[in-house]
Amino acid sequence: LEESEEVVQRDPLTPQELYRGIQGDYKRLYLWTGDIDPALYDASCVFTDPTLSFKGLATFQKNLANLRPIIDRLVTEYDVELYS
């Protein structure tokens, strides 16, 4: 774990809670805004897309925060569609 990461013990989410939480992340346009619900993710989860992969919720949040100024400067309108 990185210095800033804490291990938080919590009750597991039900599939319905997880689904609603992920829907909320998409409604908040998390891919563009970085606004995620950290309670949905394990501190050591792995994030993967077609171009890269990295481990850790804190790393994901840091990457989103680092991208935000670039996104704000270059993207004026954004949208996300959740298909299922």
C-alpha positions as a Markdown table, in Angstrom:
| # | Residue | x | y | z |
|---|---|---|---|---|
| 1 | Leu | 0.0 | 0.0 | 0.0 |
| 2 | Glu | 1.1 | 3.6 | -0.7 |
| 3 | Glu | 1.4 | 5.9 | 2.3 |
| 4 | Ser | -1.9 | 7.6 | 1.5 |
| 5 | Glu | -3.9 | 4.4 | 1.2 |
| 6 | Glu | -5.8 | 2.9 | 4.1 |
| 7 | Val | -7.2 | -0.5 | 4.4 |
| 8 | Val | -10.9 | 0.0 | 5.1 |
| 9 | Gln | -13.0 | -2.9 | 6.3 |
| 10 | Arg | -16.5 | -2.7 | 5.1 |
| 11 | Asp | -19.4 | -5.0 | 4.4 |
| 12 | Pro | -19.5 | -6.3 | 0.9 |
| 13 | Leu | -21.9 | -4.5 | -1.5 |
| 14 | Thr | -24.8 | -6.5 | -2.9 |
| 15 | Pro | -24.8 | -6.8 | -6.7 |
| 16 | Gln | -27.7 | -4.3 | -6.8 |
| 17 | Glu | -25.8 | -1.8 | -4.7 |
| 18 | Leu | -22.7 | -2.2 | -6.9 |
| 19 | Tyr | -24.8 | -1.8 | -10.1 |
| 20 | Arg | -26.5 | 1.4 | -8.8 |
| 21 | Gly | -23.2 | 2.7 | -7.7 |
| 22 | Ile | -21.6 | 2.2 | -11.1 |
| 23 | Gln | -24.6 | 3.7 | -12.7 |
| 24 | Gly | -24.1 | 6.8 | -10.5 |
| 25 | Asp | -20.4 | 7.0 | -11.5 |
| 26 | Tyr | -21.5 | 7.0 | -15.2 |
| 27 | Lys | -24.2 | 9.6 | -14.5 |
| 28 | Arg | -21.6 | 11.8 | -12.9 |
| 29 | Leu | -19.5 | 11.3 | -16.1 |
| 30 | Tyr | -16.6 | 9.9 | -14.1 |
| 31 | Leu | -14.5 | 9.3 | -17.2 |
| 32 | Trp | -14.4 | 13.0 | -17.8 |
| 33 | Thr | -14.9 | 14.4 | -14.3 |
| 34 | Gly | -13.0 | 11.9 | -12.2 |
| 35 | Asp | -16.0 | 11.9 | -9.8 |
| 36 | Ile | -16.2 | 8.3 | -8.6 |
| 37 | Asp | -17.6 | 6.7 | -5.5 |
| 38 | Pro | -14.5 | 5.1 | -3.9 |
| 39 | Ala | -16.7 | 2.8 | -1.8 |
| 40 | Leu | -17.4 | 0.8 | -4.9 |
| 41 | Tyr | -13.7 | -0.2 | -5.4 |
| 42 | Asp | -11.2 | -2.2 | -3.4 |
| 43 | Ala | -8.0 | -0.3 | -2.6 |
| 44 | Ser | -6.0 | -2.8 | -4.6 |
| 45 | Cys | -8.3 | -3.2 | -7.6 |
| 46 | Val | -6.9 | -3.3 | -11.1 |
| 47 | Phe | -8.1 | -0.8 | -13.7 |
| 48 | Thr | -7.6 | -1.8 | -17.3 |
| 49 | Asp | -8.6 | -0.3 | -20.7 |
| 50 | Pro | -7.3 | -1.0 | -24.2 |
| 51 | Thr | -4.3 | 1.2 | -23.8 |
| 52 | Leu | -3.0 | 0.6 | -20.2 |
| 53 | Ser | -3.5 | -1.1 | -16.9 |
| 54 | Phe | -2.6 | -0.1 | -13.3 |
| 55 | Lys | -3.3 | -1.3 | -9.8 |
| 56 | Gly | -4.9 | 0.6 | -6.9 |
| 57 | Leu | -7.8 | 2.9 | -6.2 |
| 58 | Ala | -5.4 | 5.7 | -5.1 |
| 59 | Thr | -3.5 | 5.4 | -8.4 |
| 60 | Phe | -6.7 | 5.6 | -10.4 |
| 61 | Gln | -7.8 | 8.7 | -8.5 |
| 62 | Lys | -4.4 | 10.3 | -8.9 |
| 63 | Asn | -4.4 | 9.6 | -12.6 |
| 64 | Leu | -7.9 | 11.1 | -13.0 |
| 65 | Ala | -6.9 | 14.2 | -11.0 |
| 66 | Asn | -3.7 | 14.6 | -13.2 |
| 67 | Leu | -5.8 | 14.4 | -16.4 |
| 68 | Arg | -8.5 | 16.8 | -15.3 |
| 69 | Pro | -6.7 | 20.1 | -16.2 |
| 70 | Ile | -6.0 | 18.7 | -19.7 |
| 71 | Ile | -9.6 | 17.5 | -20.2 |
| 72 | Asp | -10.9 | 20.8 | -18.9 |
| 73 | Arg | -8.8 | 22.7 | -21.4 |
| 74 | Leu | -9.4 | 20.5 | -24.5 |
| 75 | Val | -12.9 | 19.1 | -24.0 |
| 76 | Thr | -15.9 | 21.5 | -23.9 |
| 77 | Glu | -18.7 | 19.0 | -24.2 |
| 78 | Tyr | -18.6 | 15.4 | -23.0 |
| 79 | Asp | -21.0 | 12.5 | -22.5 |
| 80 | Val | -20.9 | 8.9 | -21.5 |
| 81 | Glu | -23.4 | 6.2 | -22.4 |
| 82 | Leu | -23.9 | 3.1 | -20.3 |
| 83 | Tyr | -25.4 | 0.4 | -22.4 |
| 84 | Ser | -26.4 | -2.1 | -19.7 |
